[in-house]
Amino acid sequence: MNGLSAGPEALELFDTTTQQFPTHVLNLGLGVDSVCVLLRWLNDPQSRTFALDDLVVVTAILGDEWASTMDLCERFLLPAM
């Protein structure tokens, strides 16, 4: 094995029995623009044309972020999600 196999718990994220997959993706760069878009979509349903069930948020935290950025994300952004 190459270590890339997913266990049953990971496969539960993708329900292929209904063939319904998320239709919207937000690339969350942890900057002010993408964070504002996400928070608006989470808090103002009229600002989006899709259900939150149809949204995937993608981000990459590499360790080079400012400490204050990570602190703010952990205190405000993650709890909102």
Residue pairs with C-beta under 8 A, 6 or more apart in sequence:
14 21
22 53
22 54
22 55
22 56
23 50
23 54
24 48
24 50
24 54
24 55
24 56
25 55
25 56
25 57
25 58
26 34
26 37
26 38
26 41
26 55
26 56
26 57
26 58
27 34
27 58
27 59
28 34
28 35
28 38
28 57
28 58
28 59
29 59
30 59
30 61
30 65
30 69
30 73
35 73
35 77
38 57
38 77
38 81
39 77
39 80
40 47
41 47
41 48
41 52
41 55
42 52
42 80
42 81
43 80
48 55
57 81
61 70
